[in-house]
Amino acid sequence: MQFIPGLNVIGISEMSFTKSLLAALIITSGILTGQGAIATDSAYEEARSCGENPNIIAGGGIMDWFVNTFFWLENPDKNDSILPIAGSTEAAPHTQQAESESTKPPRGLARHFERHIHVEFADSGYFHFFRDQSNPAARALLYLHGGAYVQPLGYWHWKFLEELAGAASNHDMDMFVLDYPLAPAFTLDAIEQQTLQAYRILLEQYPAETIAIAGDSAGGHLALNLMLQLKAEDTNILPGKAVLIAPWVDLYIDNRDKYPNIDRLLKRDKMLNMSDLRFAADSVKGDRHEDSPLASPINADLNGLPSILMTASTSDALFDQNCVLQKKLEASTTSSTLLVGIDQQHVFPLFPNRAGAEARKAISAFVDAP
């Protein structure tokens, strides 16, 4: 048996006294008894059934467990930036004229590169370039952030990229980060057009096979759609590889015939809920039918795509989606590898716990491999 993953002391000082006291009592109890919350056998069974041979990340320890249990209770400055807006009828506060503080890259990321350039698109959004020199490096990474298409780049996106940059800067790789326009002011048509525009900028400087694309949640949806668009246009311009972190690949989230475990998963998931996901899907799909391949790439032909590394987690509302996607990839000509976090939350590789660190190490190795 394994301890449930997920703890870091981040957020304790920001909790109310009652929540802090409760956290301390539970942690103390775990230390005195030599136990913490225990990962269920069913979680391992679910993970092992998610494809032919998934790589399981269990995390472990009291400190790891705490993030998944308490990290979400009260830490708004860090977590709200990647959560959907419940019940909102307006776009998230994405900048139209100037960057907000939340979308600016931290100094910790910029210090890994000699140059940071950002370009503002005419309609909305920014494209960040990170380089060590004036000439392109041997390889490039394009990152597409999550946030259910209604939230901009946030704290944990940047921290994740900062860690990747620490490895990438030693392996001759430039980094590009797209802060695309958001729903409901913009729909998939406009967002995908800007993503394709950003990718073409990379193609002007790097051979396609030297480009890696990565995205979390909605960014994973966007990355997969981008690859399908490129495949339809010309397979020679497909990137060399892709990383999909808990990709949201089916906008028909409440299709219980296809995803029979969705209600149980939503009870485990501390980040996502059905009303937010439904609002986000309705906001971004535009004129596309939600179960068409154009809106939900899980229904597309997945043959002939670049090598894919995907992460999923058994306490993620999108776990069923990710498992269906992995099985479809395994049945196709596309090479795919799956990492499954036991009892982890949505997009767990972004967060500061042991399981997240293990996932980031695997992602870095995949991106850095020839």
Stockholm file with secondary structure:
# STOCKHOLM 1.0

chainA/1-370         MQFIPGLNVIGISEMSFTKSLLAALIITSGILTGQGAIATDSAYEEARSCGENPNIIAGGGIMDWFVNTFFWLENPDKNDSILPIAGSTEAAPHTQQAESESTKPPRGLARHFERHIHVEFADSGYFHFFRDQSNPAARALLYLHGGAYVQPLGYWHWKFLEELAGAASNHDMDMFVLDYPLAPAFTLDAIEQQTLQAYRILLEQYPAETIAIAGDSAGGHLALNLMLQLKAEDTNILPGKAVLIAPWVDLYIDNRDKYPNIDRLLKRDKMLNMSDLRFAADSVKGDRHEDSPLASPINADLNGLPSILMTASTSDALFDQNCVLQKKLEASTTSSTLLVGIDQQHVFPLFPNRAGAEARKAISAFVDAP
#=GR chainA/1-370 SS CCBCCCCCSTTTTTSCHHHHHHHHHHHHHHHHHTCCCBCCHHHHHHHHTSSSSCEEECCCSHHHHHHHHHTTTSCHHHHGGGSCCTTCCSCCSCCSSSCCGGGSCCHHHHTTSSEEEEEECSSSCEEEEEESSSSCCSEEEEEECCSTTTSCCCHHHHHHHHHHHHHHTTTTEEEEEEECCCTTTSCHHHHHHHHHHHHHHHHTTSCGGGEEEEEETHHHHHHHHHHHHHHHHCGGGSCSEEEEESCCCCSCTTCTTTCTTHHHHHHHCSSCCHHHHHHHHHHHCTTSCTTSTTTCGGGSCCTTCCEEEEEEETTSTTHHHHHHHHHHHHTSSSCEEEEEETTCCTTGGGSSSHHHHHHHHHHHHHHHCC
#=GC SS_cons         CCBCCCCCSTTTTTSCHHHHHHHHHHHHHHHHHTCCCBCCHHHHHHHHTSSSSCEEECCCSHHHHHHHHHTTTSCHHHHGGGSCCTTCCSCCSCCSSSCCGGGSCCHHHHTTSSEEEEEECSSSCEEEEEESSSSCCSEEEEEECCSTTTSCCCHHHHHHHHHHHHHHTTTTEEEEEEECCCTTTSCHHHHHHHHHHHHHHHHTTSCGGGEEEEEETHHHHHHHHHHHHHHHHCGGGSCSEEEEESCCCCSCTTCTTTCTTHHHHHHHCSSCCHHHHHHHHHHHCTTSCTTSTTTCGGGSCCTTCCEEEEEEETTSTTHHHHHHHHHHHHTSSSCEEEEEETTCCTTGGGSSSHHHHHHHHHHHHHHHCC
//
